[in-house]
Amino acid sequence: MIRYALKCAEGHGFDSWFQSAAAFDDLAERGFLSCGVCGSSDVTKAIMAPRVAQSDGDSHQIAHNLPVPSTPPTGALSPPDGKLQEMIQAMRKHVEENSTYVGKNFVKEARAIHDGTAPERMIHGEAAPGEAKALIEEGVQIAPLPFLPKSKAN
């Protein structure tokens, strides 16, 4: 596992764990990374200092190419960057606990609920901008979320 300091195009900083450097590159290339503050998928690695561990003497050791732990790291990542990020995290928690993730079936499911052919319930998922616009024009009540679903986030 590798921990990267990240930043979005808007300058928001955060960090996250990845399976490997290649895993980060793959997720970034596919647009599966997003900023927790503004939702931007234009996420890059930020400048980081190397991890320094204190040895028994006065010198320092630089950790590089450490073996991958057998279990994922458990420590907290960077704390929320202000009130806005805390609110977005609370919104994510509320959405995940109170709605059903329907993925790429969002447009079909939202229309069916609106038309009364599917049971009334809260859902969240994915839609292309043109599809979302069409739903709004049809009177379907939808709203964009400022985060990607966890299945796409990492």
N, C-alpha and C positions, 0 to 999 in steps of 0.2 A: 504494500500500500504506500502511496505517496500523497503528501499533503501539499497543495498549491495555494498560494495567495493569488486571488483573482481580482479582476476589475472589469467593469462594463464600460461601454463607450461613453456613458454619462459620468464616469468617474467614481461610481460606488465601489467600495472595496469589501471583499468577503473572502472566505477560504473554504476549501472542500477537500475531501479525501478521494483518491482515484485508485483503481486497481494497478495502474501503471501509467507511465508517460504516454504510451501508445493509446491507452484507454481515454485519457484526456483528449488527445489529438483527434481520435475518432468521434467522440461525443461533440467536440467543438465543431468539427467539420460537418457533422450531420445536423447542427443547430439544436442539439439536445441540452445545452447548458443555458441557464437563464439567471439574470440578476434577481435576487430576492426583493429588491427595492422597487425597481422600475419595470422588471420583466424583460429587459432587453436580452436578446440572444447573441449579441455581439460581445462575447466574453473572452478575455485574454488573460494570460498569466501576468501577474504583477511582479515587479522586482522584489526578490526575496534575499535575505541574508542566509548563509548556510547555517545549518543546525550545529551549535557548538556545545560540547559536553565537557564539564570540568573533570580533569583527571586527578589522581592522587597528588601529583606534584603541582608546580606552578604553571605548567604548560597546558594548552587546550588541544583537544582532539576535534577534528572536523569529521562529522558523520557523512559518508557518501556511499551510495550503492549498498545500503543496509539490506540484510535479508528481509524478505516479505514476511510479516508476522503470520502465524497460522490462524489467528483470529483477528477480525477487524478491530481497529483502534476504538477505544471507548470514550476517550476524552472529548470534551465539548470543543467545537470549533470556535471561531471568533464570535463574541457576543453580538446580539443584534445591534446594528448601527443606527441607533436612534429610535424614536417613537414610531416613525413610519414603517420601518422594518418589523417592529414588534406587532403593529397592527396588521401587516400583511401576513405574518406568521399566524396570528390569531384567526384571520380570515381563512387561510389554508386549512387550519385545524377544523374550523366550523364546517367548511365545505366538505372535507373528507369524512367527517363524522355524520353529516346530515344529508348527504346526497350520494347518488350512485354514479360511478365513473362508467360512461358508456363508450369512451374512446372515439373512434372514427364514425360510429353510428349516431353521433350527437344530433346531426341535422334531421335524420330520419326519426329519431326518438322524440326530439323537440316538436316536430310537426305532428306526430301521432298524439302526443299529450295535448297539444293545442287543439287538434281536431276532435279530441275525445275518444279516439280509437285505442288509446293506451291509458293505463291508470295514471292519475295525477300524482306526481312525485317530483322531488328535486333531483336533477341530473347535472353532470358536468362532463365535458369531453372536448373533442377537437372539431373545428370547422375552418374551412378556408375563408378568407375575408369576403369573397363574393357570396359564398353560401350564407355567412352570418348576415350580410346585408339583405339578402333575399328573405331570410327569416324575419328580420325587423320590419321589412316592407310588408310582410304578410300579417304583421301584428303579433308575432310570437315574442313574448317577453324574454329576452336574453341579455346577458351582460358579459363583457370580457373579464377574465380573471388576470390579476397581475402576477401570475406564476404559472409554470408548466406543471402538469400532473407529475407525481413522483415517478411514475413508470417511464416518463420521458426525461426527467431531470438528471438522474445519474444512475 
